[in-house]
Amino acid sequence: MYDRGDLVHAYLGAQAKGFGGYYAESSTFNAALKAHHEAMLDGLEQLFGLRLNMEGAGNFDNRVLFMLFASTARSLLTLGTPWSGFLESSLLAKKIEQAGVNGQRITEAGERINQLTTQSRQVHLEMLDAIVAEMLGDRADATFSPAELRAIGVDDTGPNPNDYELYDD
C-alpha cells in the first residue's frame, strides 16, 4: 500500500538529486530511475488529488505550505558529509589512519557528522510528511494499492540495476 510518505519519497526521487537509489556513475540507469520516480509521483498525485507544485497545490493555504515543502525538500537534498562525493576513499582513509591523534580526531568528527546528517535527514522527512498531511487535509491517511496505480497506467516496478551498466564509460 502506498501512503503520503510514498508521495513525499516520489517527489524527492523525481528531483534526481541523489535521493531514491541513484548511482553516481550510471546515466542510463539514472534516467530510467528518474522516469520511474516521475511516473510514481504523477500517479500518487492523481490518486491523492494533490499536485506537489505551485500551480497544482490548490488553494492559497496549500500554495503557502508548498513553498515550505519545496524549501525543506531542497534542504534535505543538499545534506551531505565531508565524505559525500567520494566513490573510492581508501587512500584518504589510509592517510587518516597514519595521522595518529589527529587522524583519530578526524575519524571521530566524521562519524559524528555522519550521525547528525542521518538525524537531520530523518527530521527533514518528518517535516515533509507533516506539511503534506496538512495539505491533504481529510485525505492525509489515504492509502492506495499497486492495482490502483496500475489502473491509472502507472507501473510501480522500478528499474532493475542488474539490467544496466552501473559504471558508464
KELUMTI-262397 format. One record per residue (C-alpha): residue number from 1; residue in three letters; chain; z, y, x negated. Coordinates in Angstrom, 1 decimal. Each point is the difference from the previous one (the first is absolute). Example, Ala and Ser with C-alpha at 12.3 -4.5 7.8 and 13.67 -1.06 7.14 Angstrom:
<pts>
PT:pos:code:unit:c3:c2:c1
PT:1:ala:A:7.8:-4.5:-12.3
PT:2:ser:A:-0.7:3.4:-1.4
</pts>
This chain:
<pts>
PT:pos:code:unit:c3:c2:c1
PT:1:met:A:0.0:0.0:0.0
PT:2:tyr:A:-0.8:3.5:-1.2
PT:3:asp:A:2.4:2.9:0.5
PT:4:arg:A:0.2:3.7:-0.9
PT:5:gly:A:1.0:-1.0:-3.6
PT:6:asp:A:-3.4:-1.7:-0.3
PT:7:leu:A:-1.6:3.2:1.3
PT:8:val:A:1.7:1.9:-2.8
PT:9:his:A:-1.0:-2.6:-2.6
PT:10:ala:A:-3.6:0.1:1.2
PT:11:tyr:A:0.0:3.8:-0.3
PT:12:leu:A:1.4:-0.2:-3.6
PT:13:gly:A:-2.4:-2.8:-1.0
PT:14:ala:A:-3.0:1.9:1.4
PT:15:gln:A:0.8:2.9:-2.4
PT:16:ala:A:-1.0:-2.3:-2.9
PT:17:lys:A:2.6:1.6:-2.3
PT:18:gly:A:1.6:-3.3:-1.2
PT:19:phe:A:1.9:-1.0:3.1
PT:20:gly:A:-1.0:-3.2:1.7
PT:21:gly:A:-1.1:-2.5:-2.6
PT:22:tyr:A:-2.6:1.8:-2.1
PT:23:tyr:A:-1.0:-1.2:-3.5
PT:24:ala:A:-0.3:2.6:-2.7
PT:25:glu:A:-3.3:-1.3:-1.4
PT:26:ser:A:-1.9:-1.5:3.0
PT:27:ser:A:-2.2:2.5:1.8
PT:28:thr:A:-1.7:-2.7:2.1
PT:29:phe:A:3.3:-1.5:1.2
PT:30:asn:A:1.5:3.4:0.5
PT:31:ala:A:-3.0:1.1:2.1
PT:32:ala:A:0.4:-3.0:2.3
PT:33:leu:A:3.8:0.5:0.2
PT:34:lys:A:-0.4:3.7:0.9
PT:35:ala:A:-2.5:-1.0:2.7
PT:36:his:A:2.6:-2.6:1.3
PT:37:his:A:2.8:2.6:0.0
PT:38:glu:A:-2.3:2.5:1.8
PT:39:ala:A:-0.9:-2.5:2.6
PT:40:met:A:3.6:-1.0:0.6
PT:41:leu:A:1.0:3.6:0.2
PT:42:asp:A:-2.7:0.7:2.6
PT:43:gly:A:0.9:-3.0:2.0
PT:44:leu:A:3.7:0.7:0.0
PT:45:glu:A:-0.6:3.6:0.8
PT:46:gln:A:-2.1:-1.0:3.0
PT:47:leu:A:2.7:-2.5:1.2
PT:48:phe:A:2.9:2.4:-0.4
PT:49:gly:A:-2.0:2.9:1.4
PT:50:leu:A:0.7:2.3:-2.9
PT:51:arg:A:-2.3:1.2:-2.8
PT:52:leu:A:1.8:0.8:-3.2
PT:53:asn:A:-2.0:3.1:-0.8
PT:54:met:A:0.4:3.6:1.0
PT:55:glu:A:-2.8:-0.1:2.6
PT:56:gly:A:1.1:-3.2:1.6
PT:57:ala:A:3.8:0.4:-0.1
PT:58:gly:A:0.0:1.3:3.6
PT:59:asn:A:2.3:2.7:1.2
PT:60:phe:A:1.4:2.9:-2.0
PT:61:asp:A:3.3:-1.8:-0.8
PT:62:asn:A:-1.9:-3.0:-1.5
PT:63:arg:A:-2.3:2.3:-2.0
PT:64:val:A:3.1:1.6:-1.5
PT:65:leu:A:1.5:-3.4:-0.7
PT:66:phe:A:-3.3:-1.2:-1.5
PT:67:met:A:0.3:2.8:-2.7
PT:68:leu:A:3.3:-1.5:-1.1
PT:69:phe:A:-1.4:-3.6:0.3
PT:70:ala:A:-3.0:0.9:-2.3
PT:71:ser:A:2.2:1.8:-2.5
PT:72:thr:A:2.4:-2.9:-0.1
PT:73:ala:A:-2.9:-2.4:-0.5
PT:74:arg:A:-1.4:2.1:-2.8
PT:75:ser:A:3.5:0.1:-1.6
PT:76:leu:A:0.3:-3.8:0.2
PT:77:leu:A:-3.4:-0.6:-1.4
PT:78:thr:A:0.7:2.1:-3.1
PT:79:leu:A:3.2:-1.7:-0.9
PT:80:gly:A:-0.1:-1.7:-3.4
PT:81:thr:A:2.0:-0.8:-3.1
PT:82:pro:A:-0.7:0.6:-3.7
PT:83:trp:A:-1.6:-3.5:0.0
PT:84:ser:A:-2.4:0.7:2.8
PT:85:gly:A:-3.6:-0.3:-1.0
PT:86:phe:A:0.6:-2.4:-2.9
PT:87:leu:A:-2.1:-3.1:0.5
PT:88:glu:A:1.4:-1.5:-3.2
PT:89:ser:A:3.1:1.3:-1.8
PT:90:ser:A:1.0:-2.8:-2.4
PT:91:leu:A:-0.5:2.2:-3.1
PT:92:leu:A:2.0:2.8:1.5
PT:93:ala:A:2.8:-2.4:1.1
PT:94:lys:A:0.1:-1.4:-3.6
PT:95:lys:A:0.3:3.5:-1.4
PT:96:ile:A:2.9:0.8:2.4
PT:97:glu:A:1.8:-3.3:-0.9
PT:98:gln:A:-0.3:1.1:-3.7
PT:99:ala:A:1.5:3.4:0.7
PT:100:gly:A:3.6:-1.3:0.0
PT:101:val:A:2.5:2.2:1.9
PT:102:asn:A:-2.7:2.4:1.2
PT:103:gly:A:-2.1:-2.9:1.1
PT:104:gln:A:2.9:-1.3:2.1
PT:105:arg:A:0.4:3.4:1.5
PT:106:ile:A:-3.7:0.1:0.8
PT:107:thr:A:0.2:-3.4:1.6
PT:108:glu:A:3.1:0.8:2.1
PT:109:ala:A:-1.4:3.3:1.1
PT:110:gly:A:-3.3:-1.6:0.9
PT:111:glu:A:1.8:-2.7:2.1
PT:112:arg:A:2.0:2.7:1.8
PT:113:ile:A:-3.2:2.0:0.7
PT:114:asn:A:-1.6:-3.1:1.4
PT:115:gln:A:3.0:-0.7:2.3
PT:116:leu:A:0.0:3.6:1.2
PT:117:thr:A:-3.7:0.0:0.6
PT:118:thr:A:0.2:-3.2:2.0
PT:119:gln:A:2.8:1.5:2.1
PT:120:ser:A:-2.0:3.2:0.5
PT:121:arg:A:-3.0:-2.0:1.2
PT:122:gln:A:2.2:-1.8:2.6
PT:123:val:A:1.5:3.3:1.2
PT:124:his:A:-3.5:1.5:0.3
PT:125:leu:A:-1.0:-3.0:2.1
PT:126:glu:A:3.1:0.4:2.2
PT:127:met:A:-0.9:3.7:0.5
PT:128:leu:A:-3.6:-0.8:0.9
PT:129:asp:A:1.1:-2.6:2.4
PT:130:ala:A:2.4:2.4:1.7
PT:131:ile:A:-2.7:2.7:0.3
PT:132:val:A:-2.5:-2.4:1.5
PT:133:ala:A:2.7:-1.3:2.4
PT:134:glu:A:0.5:3.6:1.2
PT:135:met:A:-3.7:0.6:0.3
PT:136:leu:A:-0.5:-3.2:2.0
PT:137:gly:A:2.8:0.7:2.4
PT:138:asp:A:0.3:-2.8:2.6
PT:139:arg:A:-2.6:-2.0:-1.9
PT:140:ala:A:2.1:-0.1:-3.2
PT:141:asp:A:1.1:-3.6:0.5
PT:142:ala:A:-3.4:-1.4:1.1
PT:143:thr:A:-1.3:-3.0:-1.9
PT:144:phe:A:-3.5:-1.4:0.0
PT:145:ser:A:-1.4:-3.4:-0.9
PT:146:pro:A:-2.8:-0.9:-2.3
PT:147:ala:A:-1.9:-1.1:3.1
PT:148:glu:A:0.3:3.5:1.4
PT:149:leu:A:-1.4:1.4:-3.2
PT:150:arg:A:-2.9:-2.5:0.1
PT:151:ala:A:-0.7:1.0:3.6
PT:152:ile:A:-0.8:3.5:-1.1
PT:153:gly:A:-2.1:-1.2:-2.9
PT:154:val:A:2.5:0.0:-2.9
PT:155:asp:A:0.4:-3.0:-2.2
PT:156:asp:A:3.5:0.1:-1.4
PT:157:thr:A:-0.8:-2.3:-2.9
PT:158:gly:A:-0.2:2.0:-3.2
PT:159:pro:A:-2.3:-0.7:-2.9
PT:160:asn:A:1.0:-2.9:-2.3
PT:161:pro:A:0.4:1.1:-3.6
PT:162:asn:A:-1.3:-3.4:-1.1
PT:163:asp:A:-3.4:1.0:1.4
PT:164:tyr:A:-0.3:3.0:-2.4
PT:165:glu:A:-0.2:0.8:-3.6
PT:166:leu:A:3.4:1.6:-0.5
PT:167:tyr:A:-1.0:1.6:-3.3
PT:168:asp:A:-3.3:1.8:0.2
PT:169:asp:A:-2.0:0.4:-3.2
</pts>
